[in-house]
């Protein structure tokens, strides 16, 4: 096989390659065995014509197209490997020469990965807003939230305040006409929670059990029900009950109710502090990693990114998201119905930062290549076991689904991210 690649731009070029006689013969044999099954010739049973008779009647050239289809994928892959290029899209293949007794010569217009010129990616100085410090106020907030979760609602005779829960009946109307979905009975609404249309809850502050009020609101312009968006409505509302939260005493007994692993309030506070420290440390590390990668990408130069790579990234991200939804029992059709969106909406959502994701992946790949990371069999095995645990799948199934080369690539990418993040200095 003779192979050459001539670049026409940073991301495009012409791959020229040949297919030798031995490969052509194999392709012709496959093509003949495929087409003869449908040939009827006097003196032969259908599908039983021999090669010599076929060539005499139709000519060997009649098999060329089918033979090329049979051998082209393998020949193209071999040419790509020999040329040392990384195509990112299906090629446009043309036949330059296809003559009997000669090697076949072909050309392919190929879109390849762009060249990445790396800048600094180690020892970068970054700024992050995240902090690893945990304040006493944060611990108290966590404690207060846990206390609120165990609060009881107690009926009160006095007027409703923000934070209280009112039990209401309501009927909504626009220009005196009731609208679908605007009616409720014995609905519990926490004032100040923002559950209802803006302006609704505020008008119930100060009401008491037995009060009947007209709540006047205007639906937001972007309201999900288009027939109601931007319109003024009146809700005839009756307050059946007003309830206030009654907080339990913050003591050792409550601490044990909140967490059965502790015996005292001090132990609970210490546990909350430790959990917050671990959470904030993880968030801090993530923030440093993100900032360092963004800096490394900004320092690198990529002349152009092929549209094909952007397109592929958008569909990869969409498929990953919808696949995650299906694992939760939500089909794509159900997701679009629930959210009131379309496939085009999701496409636009992922298209917005697809360029950034592709650019980041290219730079991280280039760093992995520059560092010449190697991956041991033990690392591949550990990666498979980790993935099996994450997705609750047998190790053997993961091994079948994921090629070793893909796993090695992913491990090298992780190592590249690690070297960017761990060497970064926080300003």
C-alpha positions as CSV (number, residue, x, y, z in Angstrom):
1,X,0.0,0.0,0.0
2,X,1.3,3.4,-0.9
3,X,0.0,6.3,1.2
4,X,0.4,10.0,1.3
5,X,-1.4,12.9,3.0
6,X,-1.3,16.5,1.8
7,X,-2.8,19.1,4.1
8,X,-5.0,21.8,2.4
9,X,-5.6,23.6,5.7
10,X,-5.0,23.1,9.4
11,X,-8.0,20.7,9.7
12,X,-8.4,19.3,6.1
13,X,-6.3,17.4,3.7
14,X,-6.2,14.8,0.9
15,X,-5.3,11.2,1.8
16,X,-4.1,9.2,-1.3
17,X,-3.8,5.5,-0.9
18,X,-3.7,2.3,-3.0
19,X,-5.3,-1.1,-2.6
20,X,-3.0,-4.0,-3.7
21,X,-3.9,-7.0,-5.9
22,X,-4.2,-9.5,-3.1
23,X,-6.7,-7.3,-1.3
24,X,-8.6,-6.7,-4.5
25,X,-8.8,-10.4,-5.2
26,X,-10.2,-11.0,-1.7
27,X,-12.8,-8.2,-2.4
28,X,-13.8,-9.6,-5.7
29,X,-14.3,-13.1,-4.2
30,X,-16.6,-11.6,-1.5
31,X,-18.5,-9.6,-4.1
32,X,-19.0,-12.6,-6.4
33,X,-20.3,-14.8,-3.6
34,X,-22.7,-12.0,-2.6
35,X,-24.1,-11.2,-6.1
36,X,-24.3,-14.7,-7.6
37,X,-27.1,-15.7,-5.2
38,X,-29.4,-13.4,-7.2
39,X,-28.3,-14.4,-10.8
40,X,-30.3,-16.8,-12.9
41,X,-28.6,-18.2,-16.0
42,X,-29.9,-20.9,-18.4
43,X,-28.1,-24.1,-17.7
44,X,-27.4,-23.2,-14.1
45,X,-29.6,-23.3,-11.0
46,X,-30.2,-19.9,-9.5
47,X,-27.1,-18.8,-7.5
48,X,-24.9,-21.6,-8.9
49,X,-23.2,-19.7,-11.8
50,X,-19.4,-20.2,-11.7
51,X,-16.9,-17.4,-11.7
52,X,-15.6,-18.1,-15.2
53,X,-19.1,-17.9,-16.7
54,X,-19.9,-14.8,-14.8
55,X,-16.8,-13.0,-16.0
56,X,-17.6,-14.1,-19.6
57,X,-21.2,-12.8,-19.4
58,X,-20.8,-9.6,-17.3
59,X,-17.1,-8.9,-17.1
60,X,-15.1,-8.8,-13.9
61,X,-15.6,-5.1,-13.8
62,X,-19.2,-5.6,-12.8
63,X,-17.9,-6.7,-9.4
64,X,-15.7,-3.7,-8.8
65,X,-18.1,-1.5,-6.9
66,X,-19.2,-4.3,-4.6
67,X,-15.6,-5.4,-4.1
68,X,-14.6,-1.9,-3.2
69,X,-17.3,-1.6,-0.6
70,X,-16.0,-4.8,0.9
71,X,-12.4,-3.8,1.3
72,X,-12.5,0.0,1.6
73,X,-13.1,0.3,5.4
74,X,-10.1,-1.8,6.2
75,X,-7.9,-0.2,3.5
76,X,-8.9,3.3,4.7
77,X,-8.2,2.5,8.3
78,X,-4.8,1.1,7.4
79,X,-4.0,4.2,5.3
80,X,-5.1,6.6,8.2
81,X,-2.8,4.7,10.6
82,X,0.2,4.8,8.2
83,X,-0.3,8.5,7.5
84,X,-0.5,9.2,11.2
85,X,-3.6,11.3,11.1
86,X,-6.7,11.5,13.3
87,X,-9.9,12.0,11.2
88,X,-12.9,13.5,13.0
89,X,-15.6,12.9,10.4
90,X,-16.5,10.5,7.6
91,X,-14.3,11.0,4.6
92,X,-15.4,11.8,1.0
93,X,-13.7,9.0,-1.0
94,X,-13.1,9.2,-4.8
95,X,-11.6,6.5,-7.1
96,X,-8.6,7.8,-9.0
97,X,-7.8,4.6,-10.8
98,X,-9.5,1.3,-11.0
99,X,-8.1,-0.9,-13.8
100,X,-7.9,-4.6,-14.2
101,X,-4.4,-6.0,-13.3
102,X,-3.4,-2.8,-11.5
103,X,-3.6,-1.6,-7.9
104,X,-6.6,0.5,-7.3
105,X,-5.8,4.2,-6.4
106,X,-8.1,6.3,-4.3
107,X,-8.2,9.7,-2.7
108,X,-10.2,10.8,0.4
109,X,-11.0,14.3,1.5
110,X,-10.4,14.1,5.3
111,X,-11.2,16.4,8.2
112,X,-8.6,15.9,10.9
113,X,-8.0,17.2,14.5
114,X,-6.6,20.7,14.5
115,X,-3.0,21.4,15.6
116,X,-2.8,22.5,19.3
117,X,0.1,24.7,20.3
118,X,0.5,24.5,24.0
119,X,1.3,27.4,26.3
120,X,2.0,27.1,30.0
121,X,0.0,24.5,31.7
122,X,2.0,23.8,34.9
123,X,2.5,26.0,37.9
124,X,-0.3,28.3,36.9
125,X,-1.5,31.0,39.2
126,X,-5.3,31.1,39.5
127,X,-7.9,32.9,41.5
128,X,-10.9,31.1,43.0
129,X,-13.9,32.4,45.0
130,X,-14.4,29.1,46.9
131,X,-13.0,28.8,50.5
132,X,-12.2,25.7,52.6
133,X,-12.9,27.5,55.8
134,X,-16.1,26.6,57.7
135,X,-17.5,29.3,60.0
136,X,-19.5,28.9,63.2
137,X,-22.4,30.5,61.4
138,X,-22.4,27.8,58.7
139,X,-22.6,25.1,61.3
140,X,-25.4,26.9,63.1
141,X,-27.3,27.3,59.8
142,X,-27.0,23.5,59.1
143,X,-28.2,22.9,62.6
144,X,-31.2,25.3,62.2
145,X,-32.2,23.7,59.0
146,X,-32.2,20.3,60.7
147,X,-34.2,21.7,63.5
148,X,-36.7,23.2,61.0
149,X,-37.1,19.8,59.3
150,X,-38.5,18.4,62.6
151,X,-40.8,21.4,63.3
152,X,-44.5,20.8,63.8
153,X,-47.2,23.0,62.3
154,X,-49.6,24.2,65.0
155,X,-52.9,26.1,64.4
156,X,-52.7,29.7,65.5
157,X,-55.5,32.3,66.0
158,X,-53.4,35.4,65.2
159,X,-52.7,36.8,61.8
160,X,-50.5,35.0,59.3
161,X,-46.9,36.0,59.0
162,X,-44.1,35.2,56.5
163,X,-43.0,31.6,57.3
164,X,-46.5,30.6,58.5
165,X,-48.5,28.1,56.5
166,X,-52.1,29.0,55.4
167,X,-54.6,26.3,54.3
168,X,-56.7,27.9,51.5
169,X,-59.4,27.3,49.0
170,X,-59.0,29.4,45.8
171,X,-60.6,29.9,42.4
172,X,-58.8,31.9,39.7
173,X,-60.5,33.9,37.0
174,X,-59.5,36.2,34.1
175,X,-62.1,38.8,33.1
176,X,-64.7,36.9,35.2
177,X,-64.0,33.6,33.5
178,X,-62.5,30.7,35.5
179,X,-59.4,29.1,33.8
180,X,-58.2,25.6,33.8
181,X,-55.8,24.7,36.7
182,X,-56.7,27.8,38.7
183,X,-58.7,26.1,41.4
184,X,-57.6,24.4,44.6
185,X,-59.1,23.2,47.9
186,X,-57.5,22.9,51.3
187,X,-54.1,23.7,49.7
188,X,-51.2,24.2,52.2
189,X,-49.1,27.2,51.2
190,X,-46.0,28.4,53.2
191,X,-45.9,32.2,52.9
192,X,-42.7,33.5,51.6
193,X,-41.8,30.2,49.9
194,X,-42.3,31.4,46.4
195,X,-44.5,28.5,45.4
196,X,-47.2,30.6,43.8
197,X,-47.3,33.4,41.3
198,X,-45.2,36.4,42.3
199,X,-47.4,38.7,44.5
200,X,-49.9,36.0,45.6
201,X,-48.4,35.0,48.9
202,X,-47.7,38.6,50.0
203,X,-51.4,39.4,49.9
204,X,-52.2,36.7,52.4
205,X,-49.8,38.0,55.0
206,X,-52.0,39.5,57.8
207,X,-55.1,37.3,57.1
208,X,-56.7,35.0,59.7
209,X,-58.8,31.8,59.6
210,X,-62.2,32.5,58.0
211,X,-61.0,35.5,56.0
212,X,-62.0,35.8,52.3
213,X,-59.8,37.9,50.1
214,X,-59.4,38.7,46.4
215,X,-55.8,38.2,45.4
216,X,-54.9,40.1,42.3
217,X,-51.8,39.1,40.4
218,X,-50.3,39.3,36.9
219,X,-48.9,36.1,35.3
220,X,-45.3,36.5,34.2
221,X,-44.7,37.1,30.5
222,X,-42.7,33.9,30.3
223,X,-45.3,31.8,32.1
224,X,-45.4,28.2,30.9
225,X,-49.1,28.3,30.0
226,X,-49.0,30.6,27.0
227,X,-52.7,31.4,27.2
228,X,-52.2,32.9,30.7
229,X,-48.8,34.6,30.2
230,X,-48.9,38.3,30.9
231,X,-52.6,38.4,31.9
232,X,-54.1,39.8,35.1
233,X,-56.1,37.4,37.2
234,X,-58.2,37.5,40.4
235,X,-58.1,34.6,42.9
236,X,-61.1,34.4,45.2
237,X,-59.4,33.0,48.2
238,X,-60.7,31.7,51.5
239,X,-58.3,31.1,54.4
240,X,-59.3,28.0,56.3
241,X,-56.5,27.8,58.8
242,X,-53.3,29.5,59.7
243,X,-50.5,27.4,61.1
244,X,-47.1,28.4,62.6
245,X,-44.0,26.3,62.9
246,X,-43.3,25.1,66.4
247,X,-39.6,24.3,66.7
248,X,-38.4,21.5,69.0
249,X,-36.0,22.3,71.7
250,X,-32.4,22.3,70.5
251,X,-30.8,19.9,72.9
252,X,-29.2,16.5,73.2
253,X,-32.5,14.6,72.7
254,X,-33.1,16.5,69.4
255,X,-29.5,15.8,68.3
256,X,-30.2,12.1,68.6
257,X,-33.5,12.5,66.7
258,X,-31.6,14.3,63.9
259,X,-28.7,11.7,63.8
260,X,-28.9,8.4,65.6
261,X,-25.1,8.1,65.5
262,X,-24.6,10.9,68.0
263,X,-25.4,11.2,71.7
264,X,-25.1,15.0,72.3
265,X,-25.7,18.3,70.6
266,X,-21.9,19.0,70.7
267,X,-21.2,15.7,68.9
268,X,-23.8,16.7,66.2
269,X,-22.2,20.1,65.7
270,X,-18.8,18.5,65.4
271,X,-20.1,16.0,62.8
272,X,-21.8,18.8,60.8
273,X,-18.5,20.8,60.9
274,X,-16.6,17.8,59.6
275,X,-19.1,17.1,56.8
276,X,-19.0,20.8,55.8
277,X,-15.2,20.8,55.8
278,X,-15.1,17.8,53.5
279,X,-17.7,19.3,51.2
280,X,-16.0,22.7,51.0
281,X,-12.6,21.1,50.5
282,X,-14.0,19.1,47.5
283,X,-15.7,22.2,46.1
284,X,-12.5,24.2,46.6
285,X,-10.4,21.5,44.7
286,X,-13.0,21.5,41.9
287,X,-12.8,25.3,41.6
288,X,-9.0,25.2,41.5
289,X,-9.1,22.5,38.8
290,X,-11.7,24.3,36.7
291,X,-9.7,27.6,36.9
292,X,-6.4,25.9,36.1
293,X,-7.8,24.1,33.1
294,X,-9.4,27.3,31.8
295,X,-6.0,29.0,32.2
296,X,-4.2,26.2,30.3
297,X,-6.8,26.3,27.5
298,X,-6.5,30.1,27.3
299,X,-2.7,29.8,27.0
300,X,-2.9,27.3,24.1
301,X,-3.5,28.2,20.5
302,X,-5.9,26.4,18.2
303,X,-6.3,28.0,14.8
304,X,-9.7,26.5,13.9
305,X,-12.1,23.8,15.2
306,X,-13.9,21.8,12.5
307,X,-17.7,22.2,12.5
308,X,-17.9,18.4,12.4
309,X,-16.2,18.2,15.9
310,X,-18.7,20.7,17.3
311,X,-21.6,18.8,15.8
312,X,-20.3,15.5,17.2
313,X,-19.8,17.0,20.7
314,X,-23.4,18.4,20.8
315,X,-24.9,15.0,19.9
316,X,-22.5,13.2,22.4
317,X,-23.6,15.5,25.2
318,X,-27.3,15.2,24.2
319,X,-27.1,11.4,24.1
320,X,-25.3,11.3,27.5
321,X,-28.0,13.5,29.1
322,X,-31.0,11.6,27.6
323,X,-29.3,8.3,28.5
324,X,-29.1,9.5,32.1
325,X,-32.7,10.4,32.0
326,X,-33.6,6.9,30.7
327,X,-31.7,5.3,33.5
328,X,-34.1,7.2,35.8
329,X,-37.1,5.8,33.9
330,X,-37.7,9.0,31.8
331,X,-37.8,8.5,28.1
332,X,-36.8,11.3,25.7
333,X,-40.4,11.8,24.7
334,X,-41.5,12.0,28.4
335,X,-38.7,14.4,29.2
336,X,-39.6,16.8,26.4
337,X,-43.3,16.6,27.4
338,X,-42.6,17.3,31.1
339,X,-40.2,20.2,30.4
340,X,-42.3,21.6,27.5
341,X,-39.2,21.7,25.3
342,X,-38.1,20.0,22.0
343,X,-35.1,18.2,20.7
344,X,-34.1,21.4,19.0
345,X,-34.2,23.3,22.3
346,X,-31.9,20.7,23.9
347,X,-29.6,20.9,20.8
348,X,-29.3,24.7,21.2
349,X,-28.6,24.3,24.9
350,X,-25.7,22.1,24.3
351,X,-24.5,23.9,21.3
352,X,-24.0,27.1,23.4
353,X,-20.7,25.9,24.9
354,X,-19.8,23.0,22.6
355,X,-16.9,25.0,21.2
356,X,-15.5,25.5,24.7
357,X,-15.8,21.8,25.6
358,X,-14.2,20.7,22.4
359,X,-11.3,23.2,22.8
360,X,-10.8,22.0,26.4
361,X,-10.7,18.3,25.4
362,X,-8.2,19.1,22.6
363,X,-5.9,20.9,24.9
364,X,-6.0,18.3,27.6
365,X,-5.3,15.6,25.0
366,X,-2.3,17.6,23.8
367,X,-1.0,17.9,27.3
368,X,-1.4,14.1,27.9
369,X,0.6,13.6,24.6
370,X,3.3,16.1,25.6
371,X,3.7,14.4,29.0
372,X,3.9,11.0,27.2
373,X,1.8,9.3,29.9
374,X,1.8,5.5,29.9
375,X,-1.0,3.4,31.4
376,X,-0.4,0.1,33.1
377,X,-2.6,-3.0,33.0
378,X,-3.3,-2.5,36.7
379,X,-4.6,1.1,36.0
380,X,-6.9,-0.2,33.3
381,X,-8.2,-2.9,35.6
382,X,-8.8,-0.4,38.4
383,X,-10.6,1.9,36.0
384,X,-12.9,-0.9,34.8
385,X,-13.7,-1.9,38.4
386,X,-14.4,1.8,39.3
387,X,-16.8,2.1,36.3
388,X,-18.5,-1.2,37.2
389,X,-19.1,0.1,40.7
390,X,-20.4,3.5,39.5
391,X,-22.9,2.0,37.1
392,X,-23.7,-1.1,39.1
393,X,-22.6,-3.4,36.2
394,X,-20.6,-6.6,36.2
395,X,-16.9,-6.1,35.5
396,X,-17.1,-8.5,32.5
397,X,-19.8,-6.4,30.9
398,X,-17.8,-3.2,31.2
399,X,-14.8,-5.0,29.7
400,X,-16.9,-5.9,26.7
401,X,-18.4,-2.4,26.2
402,X,-15.2,-0.4,26.5
403,X,-12.2,-1.0,24.4
404,X,-8.8,-0.9,26.2
405,X,-7.6,1.9,23.9
406,X,-10.5,4.1,25.0
407,X,-9.9,3.3,28.7
408,X,-6.2,4.2,28.3
409,X,-7.1,7.5,26.6
410,X,-9.5,8.4,29.5
411,X,-6.8,7.5,32.1
412,X,-4.3,9.7,30.3
413,X,-6.8,12.5,30.2
414,X,-7.3,12.2,34.0
415,X,-3.5,12.3,34.5
416,X,-3.3,15.5,32.4
417,X,-6.0,17.2,34.4
418,X,-4.3,16.1,37.6
419,X,-0.9,17.6,36.6
420,X,-2.6,20.9,35.6
421,X,-4.6,21.1,38.9
422,X,-2.0,19.9,41.4
423,X,0.7,22.2,40.2
424,X,-1.5,25.3,40.2
425,X,-1.0,27.9,42.8
426,X,-4.0,29.9,44.2
427,X,-3.5,33.6,44.4
